């Protein structure tokens, strides 16, 4: 499963054990748990997960009163990865979505697509022109909002452009980075989109130095300062040695306020061989998470 492959290294003493022994994940250690397509886990990978689940169950204690307290605002997690249907609404037309805590395509270059026909995987694909989403949030407090999306880098060899010497792999992403801006009115949204189109947005590379050589440096595709309420979302997996696999990543993209929210998503061009170019794939969103409980518990959200 595309969405589960990225979790292989987080279970039990298997791949995580490799990290403890070597100080970091090695290509060989991770490859050993994947099929020859380097896309799905193999029998050994499944056996690792089964063994750890069995261990967790055998060592677990049944708590007679498991309730710890209030979830403080709760959370909402919506995924269309397996069925292509946006949660919370059976009708994507008209204004029916305004009463639902769910993401809806509002306007622009975005469409639901079955991007992996063989494995029945769906995503909202955001094209180069960008798109706006609508989310009517029924909560009473501000809530961190996250996207789950697809990631993958081209496999590379030493000496190639943007080659990561330390981890011995290419950083040439097949997916674009994006800018995200969340506003509560269409007027504020239009002003934000105009600000981007006029080249008033600048990038702060200090948070994602690995991409600094790939992002288009023209004024139109600059990025955001750390104090800005724009968000920059990297298309690179945090796990360096997993970047050549087609897996998901979850990142915080902003904050929802109670009521109407408009979410502007704008892919950014990357630099290859000295020229600005678009990636081979559109930005693919497979799920979203709204976590009011995160802010209540002092967390910045999921991702």
C-alpha positions in Angstrom: 0.0 0.0 0.0 1.5 3.3 -1.0 0.3 5.1 2.1 1.7 2.4 4.5 5.2 1.8 3.0 6.6 4.9 4.7 5.8 3.5 8.1 7.9 0.3 7.9 10.9 1.9 9.6 8.8 2.9 12.7 7.8 -0.4 14.1 9.6 -2.5 16.8 13.2 -3.5 16.6 13.5 -4.2 12.9 14.5 -1.2 10.8 14.5 1.0 13.9 17.0 -1.4 15.3 19.3 -0.7 12.3 19.2 2.9 13.2 20.2 2.2 16.8 23.2 0.0 15.5 24.4 2.3 12.7 23.4 5.7 13.9 21.2 6.3 10.8 19.1 4.3 8.4 21.1 2.7 5.6 19.8 2.0 2.1 20.6 -1.7 2.5 18.6 -2.0 5.7 15.5 -0.4 4.2 15.8 -2.2 0.8 15.8 -5.6 2.7 12.1 -5.0 3.7 10.8 -4.0 0.3 9.8 -5.9 -2.8 11.9 -5.7 -5.9 9.8 -2.7 -7.1 11.0 -0.8 -4.0 7.4 0.4 -3.7 5.7 -2.3 -1.5 7.0 -4.1 1.5 7.9 -7.8 1.0 7.3 -10.9 3.1 10.1 -10.0 5.4 8.6 -6.5 5.9 5.1 -8.0 6.7 6.7 -10.5 9.0 8.5 -7.6 10.9 5.2 -5.8 11.3 3.3 -8.9 12.4 6.0 -9.8 15.0 5.9 -6.3 16.5 2.1 -6.3 16.6 2.2 -9.7 18.4 4.8 -8.3 20.8 2.8 -5.2 21.6 -0.4 -7.3 22.2 1.4 -9.9 24.4 3.0 -7.2 26.5 0.0 -4.9 26.7 -2.2 -4.4 29.7 -5.9 -4.1 29.6 -7.0 -0.9 31.3 -10.4 -1.3 32.9 -11.0 2.5 32.9 -9.1 3.8 29.9 -10.6 7.3 29.8 -7.9 9.9 30.6 -10.0 13.0 30.2 -11.5 15.4 27.7 -10.2 15.4 24.1 -10.5 19.2 24.3 -12.0 20.2 21.0 -11.4 17.0 19.2 -10.1 16.5 15.7 -11.3 15.8 12.2 -9.4 13.5 9.8 -10.7 13.1 6.3 -9.1 10.9 3.6 -10.1 10.2 0.0 -7.0 8.1 -0.7 -8.8 4.8 -1.2 -12.1 5.8 -2.7 -11.9 9.3 -4.3 -14.8 10.7 -2.2 -14.4 13.8 -0.1 -15.6 13.0 3.4 -18.6 14.8 4.9 -20.5 15.6 1.7 -22.3 13.5 -0.9 -22.7 16.5 -3.2 -19.8 18.6 -4.3 -22.0 21.1 -6.2 -23.6 24.3 -5.0 -23.4 25.4 -1.4 -24.1 22.0 0.3 -20.5 21.9 1.6 -20.9 25.0 3.8 -22.5 23.0 6.6 -19.8 20.3 6.7 -16.4 20.0 8.4 -14.7 18.8 5.2 -12.5 20.1 2.5 -14.1 21.0 -0.8 -12.7 22.3 -4.1 -13.8 25.9 -4.5 -12.2 27.0 -7.7 -9.0 26.9 -9.8 -6.8 24.2 -11.1 -7.7 21.2 -8.9 -9.5 17.9 -9.6 -10.0 14.5 -7.9 -8.1 11.9 -9.9 -7.3 8.2 -9.7 -3.5 8.6 -10.1 -2.6 5.0 -9.4 -5.1 2.8 -11.4 -3.4 -0.5 -10.5 -3.7 0.1 -6.8 -6.9 2.2 -6.8 -5.3 5.3 -5.2 -6.9 8.8 -5.4 -5.7 12.3 -4.8 -6.8 15.9 -5.3 -4.4 17.1 -7.9 -3.4 20.8 -7.8 -2.1 22.1 -11.1 0.5 24.9 -11.7 -2.2 27.6 -11.8 -3.1 26.9 -8.2 -6.5 26.3 -6.6 -8.7 27.4 -3.7 -10.4 25.1 -1.3 -13.3 25.8 1.0 -13.6 24.5 4.6 -16.5 25.4 6.9 -15.1 24.7 10.4 -17.8 24.2 13.1 -15.4 24.3 16.0 -15.3 27.1 18.6 -11.5 27.6 18.7 -8.7 28.0 16.1 -7.4 24.7 14.9 -4.1 23.7 13.3 -4.7 22.3 9.8 -2.5 19.8 7.9 -2.3 18.1 4.5 -1.3 14.6 3.8 0.3 14.4 0.3 2.4 12.2 -2.0 6.2 12.5 -2.1 8.9 10.9 -4.3 12.3 11.8 -5.6 14.1 10.5 -8.7 16.8 8.0 -8.0 20.1 9.6 -8.8 23.8 8.9 -9.1 26.9 10.7 -7.8 27.7 13.9 -9.6 24.1 14.7 -10.7 22.5 18.0 -10.0 21.1 18.4 -6.5 22.7 15.1 -5.4 22.7 14.4 -1.7 26.2 13.2 -1.0 25.6 12.3 2.7 22.6 10.1 1.9 23.7 9.1 -1.6 20.5 9.9 -3.4 19.0 12.5 -5.6 16.9 15.4 -4.3 15.2 15.9 -7.6 11.6 15.9 -6.5 8.8 14.6 -8.8 6.3 16.8 -6.9 6.3 20.6 -6.5 6.6 22.5 -3.3 3.6 24.7 -2.5 2.6 27.9 -0.8 -0.5 27.9 1.3 -2.6 30.9 2.5 -5.8 30.6 4.6 -8.3 33.5 4.7 -11.8 33.8 6.1 -13.4 35.9 3.3 -13.2 35.9 -0.5 -12.0 39.5 -0.5 -9.0 38.7 1.7 -8.4 35.6 -0.4 -8.3 37.6 -3.7 -5.9 40.1 -2.1 -3.6 37.2 -1.1 -3.7 35.8 -4.6 -3.0 39.2 -6.1 0.0 39.6 -3.8 1.4 36.4 -5.0 0.8 37.2 -8.7 2.5 40.6 -8.3 5.7 39.0 -6.8 5.3 40.3 -3.3 5.9 36.9 -1.6 9.5 35.9 -0.7 11.0 32.6 0.4 12.7 31.8 3.7 15.0 28.9 2.9 16.3 28.5 6.5 13.6 25.9 7.2 14.2 23.8 4.1 17.8 24.4 3.0 17.9 21.1 0.9 15.4 22.7 -1.6 17.2 26.0 -1.8 18.8 25.1 -5.1 15.6 23.9 -6.7 13.1 26.6 -6.0 12.6 29.2 -8.7 14.2 32.4 -7.5 12.3 34.9 -9.7 10.2 37.5 -7.8 7.0 35.7 -8.8 8.0 32.5 -7.1 9.7 33.8 -4.0 8.6 32.6 -0.6 7.5 33.6 2.8 9.4 35.0 5.8 9.1 33.1 9.1 6.8 35.8 10.4 4.4 35.5 7.5 1.0 33.8 7.7 1.8 32.1 4.4 3.1 28.5 4.7 5.7 26.8 2.7 5.3 23.0 2.2 8.3 21.0 1.1 7.7 18.0 -1.2 10.6 16.1 0.3 10.0 13.3 2.9 11.7 14.0 6.2 13.2 10.6 6.1 16.1 11.0 3.7 16.5 7.4 2.8 12.8 7.0 1.9 12.7 9.8 -0.6 13.0 7.6 -3.6 9.8 5.7 -2.6 6.3 6.8 -3.5 5.0 7.5 0.0 2.9 10.0 1.9 4.0 12.9 4.1 1.9 15.0 6.5 2.7 18.7 7.1 1.0 21.6 8.9 -0.2 24.2 6.4 -2.0 26.7 8.6 -4.7 27.4 11.0 -8.5 27.2 10.6 -10.8 29.7 12.3 -14.4 28.9 13.3 -16.7 29.4 10.3 -15.7 29.9 6.7 -12.1 29.3 5.6 -10.7 29.6 2.1 -7.4 27.7 1.5 -5.2 28.9 -1.4 -2.7 26.3 -2.6 -0.1 27.5 -5.1 2.6 25.1 -6.5 6.0 26.6 -7.1 8.3 26.0 -10.1 11.7 24.4 -9.5 15.1 24.9 -11.1 16.7 22.2 -13.2 19.8 22.8 -15.2 19.5 26.5 -14.6 16.0 26.8 -15.8 12.6 27.1 -14.1 10.5 24.1 -14.8 7.4 22.3 -13.6 7.6 18.9 -11.9 6.4 15.8 -13.7 3.5 15.4 -11.3 1.0 17.9 -9.9 0.8 18.4 -6.1 -1.3 15.4 -4.8 -3.3 15.8 -1.6 -4.7 12.6 -0.2 -6.1 13.7 3.2 -6.5 16.6 5.6 -6.4 16.8 9.4 -8.0 19.5 11.6 -6.8 19.2 15.2 -8.4 21.6 17.7 -7.1 19.3 20.5 -3.5 20.0 19.3 -3.8 23.6 20.2 -5.5 22.8 23.5 -2.6 20.5 24.4 0.0 23.0 23.4 0.9 21.3 20.1 1.3 23.0 16.7 -0.7 20.3 15.0 -0.1 17.2 12.9 3.1 17.3 10.7 
